[in-house]
Amino acid sequence: MPPEFVAVRLDRVSGWRRLAGCCAFASLVIAATPADRARAGDVAGQASVIDGDTIEIHGTRVRLYGIDAPEHDQLCSDRHGGRYRCGQVAANALGAFIGRQAVACVEVDRDRYGRSVAVCSAGKVDLAEWLVRGGLAVDWPRYSKGDYAAAEAWARGKQSGMWSGRFVEPWRYRQCIGAGGRPNDCSAEGADGQR
C-alpha cells in the first residue's frame, strides 16, 4: 500500500484524527510499517463492485466506511417524478469510476456480518467521499461522526444524483423491508426518512 495513501486516509476517520493531531509522526510510523505487518483487514488490489457501498478485493468483502448507498432494488424519484433504481445506478457508477484502477483499503472496523469496514481509495480519491459528493450515497452520521457531512451538503446544494429528486434514506428503506414491506412501498414518498 503506498505510504501517501495510509498517511492521508487515516486522518479522515474521526478516531484517528486525535492520534494524527497529537502525534504528528504516527502517520510516518504507520506508513513505514512493512506490508507483512499491516492489519489483517487492510487490502489492496483490483476491486469488484458488490453494491453502491460494498466492494470485494481478493475475496475480501469491504463495506465503505461512514456512508450508506441505496439498496439494489431501492427506487428513487428524479426531478420529474420518474422512478429509477438508484441503488443500481450507484453500483454502476462506482464500477465505472474504479474501472481497472487498484483500490487500497484501510480497515477501521468490522460490521455485524464480519465484513471489513474501511476507508478505500482509487488513486488518491476516497471512494466514499466520491459517492456522497456525486449524490450516489449519503453520509451515515451514526457511523461516520460527520466525516462525509460536508460532501453531502455539497451534493445537496448542487442537487447531484439522488438530491435532484426524492429518496428514502437507505437505512430506513432496509428497516421497512425487514418489517415485511415491499420495495415499491418502502421506496415511496411519505415513507419514513423520505428526503
C-alpha positions in Angstrom: 0.0 0.0 0.0 1.5 3.4 -1.0 2.7 5.3 2.1 0.9 8.5 1.0 -2.4 6.6 1.0 -2.0 5.5 4.6 -0.9 8.9 5.8 -3.7 10.7 4.0 -6.5 8.2 4.7 -6.1 7.7 8.4 -6.7 11.3 9.3 -10.1 11.1 7.6 -11.5 8.8 10.3 -12.7 10.6 13.4 -10.9 8.2 15.8 -7.6 8.7 14.0 -7.8 12.5 13.9 -6.7 12.8 17.5 -3.8 10.4 17.0 -2.7 12.3 14.0 -3.1 15.7 15.8 -1.2 14.7 19.0 1.4 12.5 17.4 2.5 14.0 14.0 5.0 11.2 13.5 2.3 8.5 13.8 1.5 8.6 10.1 5.1 8.2 9.2 5.5 5.2 11.5 2.4 3.6 10.1 3.5 4.3 6.5 6.9 2.8 7.2 5.3 -0.5 8.6 6.2 -3.4 6.4 3.3 -4.9 4.4 3.5 -8.2 6.3 2.7 -6.3 9.5 -0.3 -4.5 8.1 -3.6 -5.1 9.8 -5.5 -8.2 8.7 -8.3 -6.1 7.2 -6.1 -3.9 5.1 -6.4 -4.9 1.5 -5.4 -3.6 -1.9 -5.9 -4.7 -5.5 -8.4 -5.0 -8.3 -11.9 -4.4 -6.8 -15.3 -5.9 -7.9 -18.3 -3.8 -7.0 -20.9 -5.7 -5.0 -23.3 -2.7 -4.5 -23.1 1.0 -4.1 -21.1 0.8 -0.8 -19.5 -2.6 -0.8 -16.6 -3.9 -2.9 -14.6 -7.1 -2.9 -10.8 -7.4 -3.3 -9.1 -10.8 -3.4 -12.2 -12.4 -1.9 -12.4 -9.9 1.0 -15.8 -8.1 1.3 -15.2 -4.4 2.2 -18.0 -2.1 3.3 -17.1 1.6 2.7 -16.7 3.5 6.0 -19.2 6.1 7.0 -21.7 6.1 4.1 -24.8 4.4 3.0 -25.8 3.8 -0.6 -29.3 2.8 -1.7 -30.1 -0.9 -2.0 -30.0 -2.6 -5.4 -33.8 -2.8 -5.6 -34.5 0.6 -4.0 -36.3 3.2 -6.1 -35.7 7.0 -6.1 -37.6 9.7 -7.9 -35.9 12.0 -10.3 -36.7 15.7 -10.5 -39.7 15.0 -12.8 -41.1 12.3 -10.5 -39.9 9.4 -12.6 -38.7 6.4 -10.6 -35.4 4.7 -11.1 -33.3 2.1 -9.4 -30.9 4.4 -7.5 -29.0 1.5 -5.9 -28.2 0.1 -9.3 -27.2 3.5 -10.5 -24.8 3.9 -7.6 -23.2 0.5 -8.1 -22.8 1.0 -11.8 -21.3 4.5 -11.3 -18.8 3.1 -8.7 -17.8 0.3 -11.0 -17.3 2.7 -13.9 -15.3 5.1 -11.7 -13.0 2.4 -10.4 -12.5 0.7 -13.7 -9.2 -1.1 -13.7 -7.6 1.1 -11.1 -6.2 -0.6 -8.0 -8.1 0.1 -4.8 -6.5 0.3 -1.4 -8.5 0.0 1.8 -7.5 0.7 5.4 -9.8 -1.2 7.8 -11.3 0.9 10.7 -13.9 -1.6 12.0 -15.8 -4.8 11.3 -19.6 -4.8 10.8 -22.1 -7.2 12.4 -21.7 -9.5 9.3 -17.9 -9.7 9.9 -17.1 -7.6 6.8 -14.2 -5.2 6.9 -15.4 -1.6 7.2 -12.7 0.5 5.6 -11.6 3.8 4.1 -10.9 2.9 0.4 -9.3 4.9 -2.3 -8.7 4.6 -6.0 -5.7 6.7 -6.8 -5.9 9.5 -4.3 -9.7 9.6 -4.4 -11.7 8.5 -1.3 -14.4 6.3 -2.8 -16.9 7.1 0.0 -16.5 10.8 -0.5 -16.7 10.5 -4.3 -20.1 8.6 -3.9 -21.5 11.1 -1.4 -20.3 14.1 -3.4 -22.0 12.7 -6.5 -25.3 12.2 -4.7 -25.0 8.4 -5.1 -24.8 7.7 -1.3 -25.3 9.7 1.9 -23.2 10.4 4.9 -24.3 7.9 7.7 -23.8 10.0 10.8 -24.4 7.1 13.1 -21.1 5.6 12.0 -19.2 8.5 10.3 -19.4 11.1 13.1 -20.0 13.5 10.2 -16.8 12.8 8.2 -18.8 13.0 5.0 -21.3 15.7 6.0 -19.6 18.4 4.0 -19.6 16.2 0.9 -23.3 15.6 1.4 -24.1 19.3 1.9 -22.2 20.0 -1.4 -24.2 17.3 -3.3 -27.5 18.6 -1.8 -26.6 22.2 -2.8 -25.7 21.1 -6.3 -28.7 18.8 -6.5 -26.4 16.0 -7.6 -27.7 12.4 -8.0 -30.4 11.5 -5.6 -30.6 15.1 -4.4 -32.1 16.1 -7.7 -35.3 14.3 -6.7 -36.6 12.4 -3.7 -35.5 9.3 -1.9 -35.8 7.3 1.3 -32.6 7.0 3.4 -31.1 3.6 2.7 -31.1 2.5 6.4 -34.8 3.4 6.7 -35.5 1.5 3.4 -33.8 -1.6 4.9 -35.9 -1.3 8.1 -39.1 -1.2 6.0 -38.0 -4.2 4.0 -37.1 -6.0 7.2 -40.5 -5.3 8.6 -42.1 -7.1 5.6 -42.5 -4.1 3.3 -42.2 -4.4 -0.5 -39.5 -2.5 -2.4 -42.1 -0.3 -4.2 -43.8 0.7 -0.9 -40.6 1.1 1.1 -39.3 3.5 -1.6 -42.5 5.5 -1.9 -42.8 9.2 -0.9 -44.2 9.5 2.5 -42.2 6.6 3.8 -40.2 7.3 7.0 -36.9 9.0 6.1 -38.1 10.5 2.7 -35.9 13.3 1.6 
